[in-house]
């Protein structure tokens, strides 16, 4: 009888170990940090500022884009972030101490002219704050297909206003004789 009890306990232990053993060797996915949105998070390990949910909304041609994202300053001093894209003038923003600036939400997006990246691509951007070397990251380029990004697509039309007609242009035709 005792041997049956021992065998039953051993089998139960093996079944329990077999059913839960894979969690001992598999990493817990809840501990893996990732960007849960369309943008990416950028941590400048050398500098004081962090960038959250960064992405670009571009026009169809990919020539003009709006940088969207939140720049976070958790320090007690104001700090400046420089964003660089190859071949384009750097973008510079200053964030007050202990504040977050959300470009595209609380503040106007940062306009990027000369982008050369169509929606669906990624753009390598360099983020630098403080005295550190900064961080290079691939930032996704989106379009206005999704309704919540539609109003973030940059306007590219540089139409000239039509001339106002002068009185001679609108004068009545001369009567026929």
C-alpha positions as CSV (number, residue, x, y, z in Angstrom):
1,X,0.0,0.0,0.0
2,X,2.8,2.3,0.9
3,X,4.5,1.7,-2.4
4,X,1.3,2.7,-4.3
5,X,1.2,5.9,-2.3
6,X,4.9,6.7,-3.1
7,X,4.4,5.8,-6.8
8,X,1.3,8.0,-7.0
9,X,3.1,10.9,-5.4
10,X,6.0,10.5,-7.8
11,X,3.8,10.4,-10.8
12,X,1.9,13.5,-9.6
13,X,5.2,15.3,-9.1
14,X,6.4,14.4,-12.7
15,X,3.1,15.5,-14.2
16,X,3.2,18.8,-12.3
17,X,6.9,19.4,-13.3
18,X,6.1,18.5,-16.9
19,X,3.2,20.8,-17.1
20,X,5.0,23.8,-15.5
21,X,8.6,23.1,-16.3
22,X,8.8,25.2,-19.5
23,X,8.4,28.4,-17.5
24,X,11.7,27.7,-15.8
25,X,13.6,28.0,-19.1
26,X,11.3,30.4,-21.1
27,X,11.8,34.2,-20.6
28,X,8.8,36.0,-19.2
29,X,7.4,38.1,-22.0
30,X,5.9,40.5,-19.5
31,X,9.4,41.5,-18.6
32,X,10.5,42.4,-22.1
33,X,10.2,46.2,-22.8
34,X,8.8,47.2,-26.2
35,X,7.1,50.1,-27.8
36,X,3.4,49.3,-27.6
37,X,2.4,51.9,-30.2
38,X,3.3,52.8,-33.8
39,X,6.3,54.8,-32.7
40,X,9.5,53.8,-30.9
41,X,11.0,54.8,-27.6
42,X,14.5,56.3,-27.6
43,X,16.6,56.4,-24.4
44,X,19.7,58.5,-24.8
45,X,21.8,56.6,-22.2
46,X,24.3,59.4,-22.1
47,X,21.9,62.3,-21.9
48,X,19.1,63.4,-19.6
49,X,16.2,63.3,-22.0
50,X,14.1,60.4,-23.3
51,X,11.9,60.3,-26.4
52,X,8.7,58.3,-26.3
53,X,6.6,57.0,-29.2
54,X,8.6,58.7,-31.9
55,X,7.5,58.5,-35.5
56,X,7.1,60.6,-38.6
57,X,3.9,61.3,-40.5
58,X,4.8,62.1,-44.1
59,X,3.1,63.2,-47.3
60,X,2.6,60.6,-50.1
61,X,5.8,61.6,-51.8
62,X,7.8,61.4,-48.6
63,X,9.4,64.8,-49.2
64,X,7.9,66.5,-46.1
65,X,7.2,65.0,-42.7
66,X,6.1,65.9,-39.2
67,X,8.0,64.5,-36.3
68,X,5.6,63.2,-33.6
69,X,6.7,62.1,-30.2
70,X,7.0,63.0,-26.5
71,X,10.3,64.4,-25.2
72,X,10.6,63.8,-21.4
73,X,12.9,65.7,-19.1
74,X,12.9,63.9,-15.7
75,X,15.7,66.1,-14.3
76,X,15.7,69.3,-12.3
77,X,17.4,71.3,-15.0
78,X,16.2,72.3,-18.5
79,X,17.8,70.3,-21.2
80,X,18.1,70.5,-25.0
81,X,17.6,67.7,-27.5
82,X,19.1,67.8,-31.0
83,X,17.5,65.5,-33.6
84,X,19.6,64.9,-36.7
85,X,18.7,63.2,-40.0
86,X,21.4,62.9,-42.7
87,X,21.2,65.7,-45.2
88,X,18.7,67.8,-43.2
89,X,19.2,70.7,-40.8
90,X,19.1,69.5,-37.2
91,X,16.0,70.0,-35.1
92,X,16.6,71.4,-31.7
93,X,14.1,71.5,-28.8
94,X,14.5,72.7,-25.2
95,X,12.4,70.9,-22.5
96,X,11.9,72.6,-19.1
97,X,12.9,70.8,-15.9
98,X,10.5,68.0,-15.0
99,X,8.3,68.5,-18.0
100,X,7.2,66.5,-21.1
101,X,6.5,68.1,-24.5
102,X,4.3,66.0,-26.7
103,X,4.8,67.0,-30.3
104,X,1.7,66.4,-32.3
105,X,-0.5,66.5,-29.2
106,X,0.2,69.3,-26.8
107,X,2.7,71.1,-29.2
108,X,2.8,71.4,-32.9
109,X,4.7,68.6,-34.7
110,X,8.3,69.3,-35.8
111,X,8.3,69.9,-39.5
112,X,11.0,68.0,-41.6
113,X,11.5,69.4,-45.1
114,X,13.6,67.3,-47.6
115,X,12.7,64.0,-45.9
116,X,13.1,61.6,-48.8
117,X,11.3,58.7,-47.1
118,X,7.9,57.5,-48.2
119,X,5.4,56.1,-45.7
120,X,6.2,52.5,-44.8
121,X,10.0,53.2,-44.6
122,X,12.1,54.0,-41.6
123,X,14.5,56.9,-41.2
124,X,17.7,56.8,-39.2
125,X,17.6,59.6,-36.7
126,X,20.3,60.6,-34.2
127,X,19.0,61.9,-30.8
128,X,21.5,63.8,-28.6
129,X,21.0,65.5,-25.3
130,X,23.5,66.7,-22.6
131,X,27.2,65.9,-23.0
132,X,26.7,62.4,-24.4
133,X,27.3,61.0,-27.8
134,X,23.6,60.3,-28.4
135,X,21.7,57.4,-29.9
136,X,20.9,56.5,-33.5
137,X,17.5,54.8,-34.0
138,X,15.3,53.8,-36.9
139,X,12.1,55.8,-36.8
140,X,9.0,54.6,-38.7
141,X,7.4,56.8,-41.4
142,X,3.6,56.7,-41.4
143,X,0.9,58.3,-43.5
144,X,-2.5,59.7,-42.8
145,X,-4.5,56.5,-43.6
146,X,-5.5,56.0,-40.0
147,X,-8.0,58.6,-38.9
148,X,-6.1,59.6,-35.8
149,X,-3.0,60.5,-38.0
150,X,-4.9,62.2,-40.8
151,X,-4.6,65.7,-39.3
152,X,-0.9,65.2,-38.7
153,X,0.0,64.8,-42.4
154,X,2.0,67.9,-43.4
155,X,0.6,70.3,-45.9
156,X,2.8,70.5,-48.9
157,X,0.7,72.6,-51.3
158,X,2.4,76.0,-51.9
159,X,-0.4,77.4,-54.0
160,X,-0.3,81.0,-55.0
161,X,-3.5,83.0,-54.5
162,X,-5.3,83.7,-57.7
163,X,-5.1,87.3,-58.7
164,X,-8.0,89.5,-57.8
165,X,-9.8,90.7,-60.9
166,X,-9.4,94.3,-61.8
167,X,-12.4,96.4,-62.9
168,X,-11.1,96.2,-66.5
169,X,-11.1,92.4,-66.4
170,X,-14.8,92.3,-65.3
171,X,-16.1,95.2,-67.4
172,X,-19.3,94.4,-69.4
173,X,-18.7,93.8,-73.1
174,X,-19.3,96.6,-75.4
175,X,-22.7,96.7,-77.0
176,X,-22.9,95.3,-80.5
177,X,-23.7,97.7,-83.3
